[in-house]
């Protein structure tokens, strides 16, 4: 389950680098919690082909994070913003706007 959350967070960070089809398959499985069979059947695909496509997306997400590290940076900024005191709310708002929160 924790691993799924990691991939969902990576997807939110890097989905713009994926094709529309990759976004559709990944979000159907991870965000909408559809089984591989539920995704495959209406598309006329095999369960295995959907599995392979989702696996490829997961691999790409890990590769993007390894090279770019944007998710790690975003996570660190979030941690720092939580530490800021109430008087620094303006800084927190600026940080949130930078990371798109």
C-alpha positions, 0 to 999 in steps of 0.5 A, a space after each residue: 500500500 505504501 508503495 502504491 502511494 509512492 507511485 501515485 505521488 510520483 505520478 502527480 509530479 511527472 504525469 506531464 511527461 507521460 503519454 495520454 494513454 499511459 496517464 489513462 492506464 495508470 490512473 485507471 488502475 491506481 487512482 480509480 482502483 480498477 483491476 487490470 481486467 476491468 481496464 482491459 476488457 472495454 479496450 479489447 486488450 489482454 490483462 497482460 498487456 495492461 499489466 505490462 503498460 502499467 509496469 512500464 509507466 511505474 518504471 518511467 516514473 522511477 527513472 524520472 525521479 532518479 534523474 530529476 529528483 523533483 518529488 524529493 525536492 517537493 517533499 523537502 519543501 513541504 517539510 520545511 513549510 510545516 516547520 515555519 512559525 505562524 508569523 511566516 505564513 506569507 513565506 509558507 504561501 509562497 512555498 506552496 505556490 512554488 510547489 503547486 499546492 
